[in-house]
């Protein structure tokens, strides 16, 4: 596809309907250190390309060198012949690649020349909630420097095919739709960028406008149904699973391990004697946008014997949450729900659990892993009488000390110093890693299509499957999800809330109550969930915080080529 060169006719807004999720983005920033690392089609006015259409342009991986008649000399010097990956101490190091004969570079796409790839680093506008929260964690200038440093580190170790990464910082002019759309026009037309990393936390028009104009938007802070990513392919990329992807593992967990059993983990002794009755509380917009997801759950759940007694929704309007929580709890209690399935933001459970205690209602709480509801820092904010009966699944990695997290550790390895933004380096790193992996995998002919097909060719990592401290990362069509995957993490682990545990939360604050990872944080892809009862509220095998990365989960080690080389 050739992106439009003039302003295209307005597309019926696929993204704008999903509205602002400022508190969700705020939550991501508050616990930034945690970042790891049935399809409903939506019509799009922009022509889409067939997945794989650019495959013949992609570079040749180390694993295919013999068939291609290549030798070790054709690959970069920092290729590890034992692993076939670049010598970076990470399970997510990209494969060693050699340019495919006959594939030319040059000015292959808007924002790309023979010498450079132009990338915008978006900085939240002053009236964006994300801006004020970022400043309470790491100063904005520290975050900006950290992003630039991370790009430099990856550009020096990954392949950029002779091009520099030209970074242009853009501070948003406002968080409203008009400002967001105008900023996107500036990125596409005035700056002429190939990609934007980040976007407004309170307005999706930025991502929508960039997609309309053929510019990638990576980690733009939006929580969208998978259908929105498909409709805007190949321009939108995310770091967390879509709702449809979450629901695959959640469905396995409920069907295989909970359905038909008694609510033995409920706080109310009487409920423990009753067969589970499920009730769902989930975030929604006005007008509703997750109807397709609900239909998918009803259809597939019904085929497997699952049916919710009630399916309740709320909108993320902070001032309305206390009263809405009281209404929701009353309806759950009236429907004799024993097990509450919550899918939403990390703020609502504060009000929901308090309302449950006020109404003398003590069910099981099923954590689904949506938007950091699966963290210690937020778990401590919920009513502890209630959260002591919370368990479920999470796509996050099992916790390690802050300085052993992936992004922090790599920064120290390359530069020999602590990152300028130590509290938020993990969340800053995730979209940048997608950007740089895509450029590496695309080869010299960099376009949105080869960026997509390159990421789709990236081998699922770690080799052999996800580890407790290193979730599986993959893209494209791997048989994991029905639709092509434009986000990262694929697998999940079983978790439960240990109300008595003491220790640091994700920001280092000591306190009582910690998220526990069952079976050491063993991870499951969709379809792999065992059928025996979940090992929750059991100390045996549970981990709250690894003191250090277990030896069998340490990636290969290499000397640093950077200024902090060792």
C-alpha positions in Angstrom: 0.0 0.0 0.0 1.1 3.5 -0.7 0.2 5.9 2.1 -1.8 8.9 0.9 0.2 12.0 0.2 -2.7 14.4 0.6 -5.2 14.7 3.4 -7.4 11.6 3.0 -11.2 11.7 3.3 -12.2 11.3 6.9 -12.4 7.6 8.0 -15.4 6.6 10.0 -13.7 6.7 13.3 -12.6 3.3 14.4 -10.4 4.6 17.2 -12.1 7.7 18.5 -15.0 5.6 19.8 -12.7 4.0 22.3 -12.3 7.3 24.1 -9.9 8.6 26.8 -8.2 6.2 29.2 -6.2 8.7 31.1 -6.3 6.9 34.4 -5.3 3.7 32.7 -2.2 5.4 31.3 -1.6 6.9 34.7 -1.6 3.4 36.2 1.0 2.3 33.6 3.2 5.1 34.7 2.7 4.5 38.4 4.0 1.0 38.1 6.1 1.4 35.0 8.8 -0.9 36.3 6.5 -3.8 35.7 6.3 -3.6 31.9 8.1 -6.7 30.5 8.8 -6.9 28.7 -13.4 -14.7 17.6 -12.4 -11.7 15.7 -14.8 -8.9 14.9 -13.8 -7.1 11.7 -14.2 -3.4 11.6 -14.5 -1.7 8.2 -11.6 0.7 7.2 -11.5 3.2 4.4 -7.7 2.7 4.1 -6.5 -0.1 1.8 -4.9 -2.9 3.7 -2.2 -5.2 2.5 -2.0 -9.0 2.7 0.1 -10.2 5.5 3.3 -11.6 4.1 3.2 -9.5 1.0 6.7 -8.1 1.7 8.3 -11.3 2.7 10.5 -11.6 -0.3 12.1 -8.3 0.7 13.1 -9.5 4.2 16.7 -10.2 5.1 18.1 -13.7 5.5 18.4 -15.1 9.1 21.4 -17.1 10.4 19.3 -20.3 10.4 18.9 -20.1 6.6 22.5 -19.2 5.8 23.4 -22.5 4.2 20.4 -22.7 2.0 21.1 -19.1 0.9 24.8 -19.8 0.2 26.0 -17.4 2.9 28.9 -17.7 5.3 29.6 -16.3 8.7 31.4 -13.3 7.0 28.1 -12.2 5.5 26.6 -11.5 9.0 27.5 -8.8 11.5 30.5 -9.3 13.8 28.2 -9.3 16.9 26.4 -12.5 15.8 26.6 -15.4 18.2 26.9 -18.5 16.0 25.7 -20.7 18.9 22.4 -19.0 19.3 22.0 -17.3 15.9 21.1 -14.1 17.7 22.8 -10.8 18.2 25.2 -10.7 21.2 23.0 -8.8 23.6 22.3 -10.4 27.1 18.6 -10.8 26.6 16.3 -13.6 25.6 14.7 -11.1 23.2 17.9 -10.4 21.3 17.0 -10.3 17.5 18.2 -13.0 15.1 21.4 -12.3 13.1 20.5 -11.2 9.7 22.1 -10.6 6.3 20.6 -8.4 3.6 18.9 -10.3 0.9 20.7 -10.0 -2.5 19.0 -7.5 -4.8 17.0 -5.7 -2.1 17.9 -2.0 -2.1 17.7 0.6 0.6 17.5 4.3 0.0 14.3 6.4 0.4 12.0 3.5 0.8 9.1 5.1 2.6 8.0 8.5 4.0 10.3 9.3 6.9 13.0 7.0 5.5 16.1 8.0 3.5 19.3 6.1 2.7 20.9 7.8 5.7 18.2 8.0 8.4 14.8 6.9 9.8 12.9 9.8 11.4 11.1 8.9 14.6 9.0 11.1 16.8 9.2 10.7 20.6 5.9 12.0 21.8 5.9 13.9 25.2 2.5 14.4 26.9 0.9 17.8 26.8 0.9 19.8 30.1 -2.9 19.1 30.5 -2.4 15.4 30.0 -2.6 13.5 33.3 0.4 11.4 32.2 2.6 14.5 32.2 2.0 15.3 35.8 2.4 11.7 36.9 5.6 11.2 34.9 7.1 14.2 36.7 6.3 12.7 40.1 8.3 9.5 39.2 11.2 10.6 36.9 11.7 14.2 35.7 10.6 14.7 32.1 14.2 15.5 31.0 15.4 12.3 32.6 12.8 10.3 30.7 13.6 11.9 27.4 17.3 11.2 27.9 16.6 7.6 28.8 14.6 7.1 25.7 17.3 8.5 23.5 19.9 6.4 25.3 17.9 3.2 24.8 17.5 3.9 21.1 21.3 4.6 20.8 22.0 1.3 22.6 19.7 -0.7 20.3 20.9 1.1 17.2 24.5 0.1 18.0 23.7 -3.6 18.6 20.8 -4.2 16.2 20.8 -3.8 12.4 19.6 -0.4 11.1 20.9 -1.1 7.6 23.2 1.9 7.3 20.7 4.4 8.7 20.8 6.5 11.8 17.7 6.8 13.9 16.8 10.5 13.9 14.8 11.3 16.9 12.5 14.3 17.0 10.8 15.1 20.3 7.3 16.4 20.0 5.5 17.9 23.0 1.7 17.6 22.6 -0.2 20.8 22.3 -3.2 19.5 24.2 -5.1 16.4 25.2 -8.3 17.1 23.3 -9.3 15.6 19.9 -8.5 18.8 17.9 -5.1 19.2 19.4 -4.3 15.5 19.1 -5.3 15.4 15.4 -3.3 18.6 14.7 -0.2 17.1 16.4 -0.6 14.0 14.2 -0.8 16.1 11.1 2.4 17.8 12.1 4.1 14.5 12.7 3.1 13.2 9.3 3.3 16.4 7.1 5.7 18.8 8.8 8.1 16.5 10.5 7.7 13.7 8.0 8.2 10.8 10.4 8.2 7.1 9.7 6.9 6.4 13.2 5.7 7.9 16.5 6.5 6.3 19.8 3.8 7.2 22.3 0.8 9.5 22.0 -1.8 11.3 24.0 -3.1 9.4 27.0 -6.5 11.0 26.8 -7.3 11.1 23.1 -7.1 8.4 20.4 -7.4 10.7 17.5 -3.6 11.0 17.3 -3.2 7.3 16.5 -6.2 7.3 14.2 -4.8 10.3 12.2 -1.3 8.8 11.9 -2.8 5.5 10.7 -4.8 7.4 8.1 -1.6 9.1 6.9 0.6 6.0 6.8 2.7 6.6 9.9 3.3 3.9 12.5 2.1 4.6 16.0 3.8 2.3 18.6 2.7 2.2 22.2 0.3 5.0 21.9 -1.3 4.3 25.3 -4.6 3.0 24.0 -6.6 0.0 25.2 -8.4 -1.2 22.1 -10.3 -4.3 20.9 -8.2 -6.4 18.6 -10.5 -5.5 15.8 -9.3 -1.9 15.9 -5.6 -3.0 15.5 -6.6 -5.2 12.6 -8.6 -2.5 10.9 -5.6 -0.1 11.1 -2.9 -2.7 10.2 0.0 -2.4 9.8 0.2 1.0 11.6 -0.7 0.4 15.3 1.4 -1.7 17.6 0.9 -2.3 21.4 2.9 -3.7 24.3 0.0 -5.4 26.2 -2.5 -8.0 25.1 -5.8 -6.9 23.6 -9.1 -7.8 25.4 -9.7 -10.7 23.0 -6.2 -12.1 23.7 -6.7 -11.8 27.5 -10.0 -13.7 27.2 -8.4 -16.8 25.6 -6.3 -17.6 28.7 -9.0 -16.4 31.1 -11.5 -18.7 29.5 -9.1 -21.6 29.8 -8.6 -20.8 33.5 -12.3 -20.5 34.3 -13.4 -23.6 32.3 -10.5 -25.9 33.2 -10.0 -24.9 36.9 -13.1 -23.3 38.3 -16.3 -24.1 36.4 -18.5 -26.6 38.3 -16.6 -26.3 41.6 -17.6 -24.7 44.9 -16.5 -21.2 45.6 -14.0 -22.4 48.2 -11.9 -19.2 48.2 -14.8 -16.8 49.0 -14.6 -14.7 52.2 -18.2 -15.7 53.2 -18.2 -19.2 54.7 -21.7 -19.8 53.4 -20.6 -19.0 49.8 -17.8 -21.6 50.1 -20.4 -24.3 50.2 -22.1 -23.2 47.0 -21.3 -24.1 43.4 -19.7 -21.1 41.6 -22.0 -18.5 40.1 -20.0 -16.1 37.9 -20.7 -12.4 37.5 -18.7 -10.1 35.2 -17.9 -6.4 35.8 -16.1 -4.7 33.0 -15.2 -1.3 31.6 -17.2 0.1 28.8 -17.6 3.3 26.8 -20.5 5.4 25.6 -21.5 4.4 23.0 -20.5 0.8 23.8 -17.5 -0.6 21.9 -16.8 -4.0 23.5 -20.0 -5.6 22.3 -18.1 -7.9 19.9 -16.0 -9.1 22.8 -19.1 -9.8 24.9 -20.6 -11.8 22.1 -17.4 -13.8 21.7 -17.5 -14.7 25.4 -21.1 -15.6 25.3 -20.8 -17.8 22.3 -17.6 -19.6 23.2 -18.3 -19.8 26.9 -21.7 -21.3 26.1 -20.1 -24.0 24.0 -18.0 -25.0 27.0 -20.7 -24.8 29.7 -20.0 -21.3 31.0 -22.6 -18.6 31.5 -22.4 -15.5 33.6 -25.4 -14.8 35.9 -24.9 -11.0 35.3 -22.7 -9.0 32.9 -22.3 -5.5 34.3 -20.5 -2.5 32.9 -19.3 0.8 34.1 -17.7 3.9 32.6 -14.4 5.4 33.8 -15.7 8.6 35.2 -13.9 9.1 38.5 -16.5 11.1 40.2 -19.2 8.5 39.5 -17.2 5.4 40.5 -18.2 5.3 44.3 -21.9 5.3 43.5 -21.6 3.0 40.5 -19.6 0.6 42.7 -22.5 0.5 45.3 -25.0 -0.2 42.5 -22.8 -2.9 40.9 -22.2 -4.7 44.2 -26.0 -4.7 45.0 -26.7 -6.3 41.7 -24.0 -8.9 42.1 -25.3 -9.8 45.5 -28.9 -9.9 44.3 -27.8 -12.4 41.5 -26.2 -14.7 44.1 -22.8 -14.3 42.4 -20.1 -16.2 44.3 -17.2 -15.3 41.9 -16.7 -11.8 40.5 -14.7 -11.5 37.3 -13.3 -8.0 36.9 -12.0 -6.7 33.6 -11.1 -3.0 33.8 -8.9 -0.3 35.2 -7.0 -0.4 38.5 -9.0 2.4 40.1 -12.5 0.9 40.2 -11.6 -2.1 42.4 -10.8 0.4 45.2 -14.5 1.5 45.2 -15.9 -2.0 44.3 -14.1 -3.8 47.2 -15.1 -1.1 49.7 -18.7 -1.2 48.6 -18.7 -5.0 48.9 -17.5 -4.8 52.5 -20.0 -2.1 53.3 -22.8 -4.4 52.0 -21.4 -7.5 53.9 -20.7 -9.3 50.6 -17.5 -11.4 50.5 -17.2 -13.4 47.3 -14.2 -14.7 45.4 -12.5 -12.0 43.2 -11.1 -13.2 39.9 -8.1 -11.1 38.7 -7.9 -11.1 35.0 -4.6 -9.2 34.6 -6.1 -6.2 32.9 -4.3 -2.9 33.2 -2.1 -3.6 36.3 -4.9 -4.9 38.5 -2.5 -7.7 39.0 0.1 -5.7 40.9 1.2 -5.3 44.5 1.2 -1.5 44.4 -2.5 -1.4 43.4 -3.5 -4.5 45.4 -2.6 -2.6 48.6 -5.1 0.1 47.7 -8.0 -2.3 47.7 -10.1 -3.4 50.7 -7.9 -6.1 52.2 -10.9 -8.1 53.7 -11.9 -8.6 50.1 -8.6 -8.8 48.3 -7.5 -11.6 50.6 -9.8 -13.7 48.4 -8.5 -12.5 45.0 -6.7 -14.8 42.6 -6.5 -15.3 38.8 -4.0 -14.8 36.0 -1.4 -12.2 34.9 0.6 -11.5 31.7 3.3 -9.7 33.7 6.5 -11.3 34.5 7.4 -12.6 38.0 9.0 -9.9 39.9 12.8 -9.4 40.4 14.6 -6.5 42.1 14.3 -3.3 40.1 18.0 -3.2 39.0 17.6 -6.7 37.5 14.7 -5.9 35.3 15.3 -6.3 31.6 15.6 -2.6 30.6 17.5 -1.5 33.7 19.9 -4.4 33.4 20.6 -3.8 29.7 21.1 -0.1 30.3 23.7 -0.8 33.0 25.4 -3.4 30.8 25.8 -1.0 27.9 26.5 2.3 29.7 27.9 1.2 33.0 25.7 3.5 34.9 22.2 3.7 36.4 19.6 5.0 33.9 18.5 8.6 34.3 14.9 7.5 34.7 15.2 4.3 36.8 11.5 4.2 37.9 10.0 4.3 34.4 12.7 2.8 32.2 10.8 -0.4 31.7 7.7 1.2 30.3 9.8 3.6 28.2 11.7 0.6 26.8 8.8 -1.6 25.6 7.6 0.5 22.6 11.2 1.4 21.6 12.1 -2.3 21.5 9.2 -3.0 19.1 10.4 -0.1 17.0 14.0 -1.2 16.8 13.1 -4.9 16.4 10.9 -3.9 13.4 13.6 -1.9 11.8 16.1 -4.7 12.3 13.8 -7.4 10.9 12.6 -5.3 8.0 15.9 -5.1 6.2 17.1 -2.3 3.9 13.7 -1.9 2.2 12.0 -0.3 5.2 8.3 0.3 4.8 5.3 -0.2 7.1 4.7 -3.5 5.3 8.2 -4.8 5.7 8.2 -3.5 9.3 5.1 -5.7 9.9 6.4 -8.7 8.0 9.7 -8.4 9.7 8.2 -8.5 13.2 5.9 -11.3 12.1 9.1 -13.2 11.2 10.8 -12.5 14.6 11.1 -15.8 16.3 9.0 -16.4 19.4 11.3 -15.6 22.4 12.7 -16.9 24.7 13.6 -20.0 22.7 11.6 -22.9 24.1 8.8 -20.7 25.6 8.2 -18.2 28.2 9.9 -18.2 31.6 8.6 -16.9 34.9 10.8 -13.8 34.6 10.7 -13.6 30.8 7.3 -13.9 29.2 7.0 -15.2 25.6 7.1 -12.4 23.0 6.0 -12.9 19.5 4.1 -11.3 16.7 2.0 -12.3 13.7 0.4 -15.6 13.0 1.9 -18.2 15.3 -1.3 -20.3 16.0 -1.6 -18.6 19.4 -4.4 -16.2 18.4 -6.9 -16.2 15.5 -6.0 -12.9 14.1 -2.5 -11.6 13.4 -0.9 -10.4 16.6 0.2 -6.7 16.8 1.1 -6.8 20.5 3.8 -8.6 22.4 3.3 -10.9 25.4 1.5 -14.2 24.6 1.4 -16.2 27.9 0.2 -15.8 31.4 0.7 -17.1 34.9 -1.5 -17.9 37.9 -1.5 -15.4 40.8 -3.1 -14.8 44.1 -3.1 -12.1 46.7 -1.1 -12.9 49.9 -2.6 -10.4 52.4 0.0 -11.3 55.1 3.2 -11.0 53.0 5.4 -8.1 53.7 8.0 -6.5 51.4 8.5 -3.9 48.7 6.0 -3.0 46.0 7.0 -2.4 42.4 8.1 1.2 43.3 10.1 0.0 46.4 7.6 1.0 49.1 7.6 -1.4 52.0 4.2 -2.7 53.1 1.9 -5.6 53.8 0.1 -7.5 51.1 1.9 -8.8 48.0 0.9 -10.5 44.8 2.1 -14.1 44.8 3.0 -16.1 41.7 1.8 -19.7 41.9 4.2 -22.5 41.0 7.1 -20.0 40.8 5.4 -18.1 38.0 5.0 -20.9 35.5 3.5 -19.5 32.3 0.8 -20.9 30.0 -0.1 -20.1 26.4 -3.8 -20.3 25.4 -4.8 -24.0 25.4 -2.1 -25.1 27.8 -3.9 -24.4 31.1 -4.0 -27.6 33.2 -7.3 -29.0 34.5 -6.3 -29.7 38.1 -7.3 -27.1 40.8 -5.3 -24.0 40.8 -2.4 -23.9 43.3 -3.5 -20.6 44.9 -3.4 -19.6 48.6 -0.7 -22.2 49.0 2.8 -21.2 50.1 4.3 -24.3 48.4 6.0 -23.1 45.2 4.7 -19.6 45.5 7.0 -16.6 44.9 6.3 -13.0 45.8 9.7 -11.5 44.7 12.7 -13.3 43.4 15.8 -12.1 45.3 17.7 -12.5 42.0 17.0 -14.0 38.6 17.1 -17.8 38.9 20.2 -19.3 37.2 18.1 -21.2 34.7 16.4 -17.9 33.7 19.6 -15.9 33.1 20.1 -15.1 29.4 23.5 -15.6 27.7 26.1 -13.1 28.8 28.4 -11.0 26.6 30.9 -8.2 26.9 29.4 -4.8 26.5 30.3 -2.9 23.3 29.2 0.4 24.8 30.8 3.1 26.9 30.4 1.0 30.0 32.1 -2.0 28.3 33.4 -4.8 30.5 
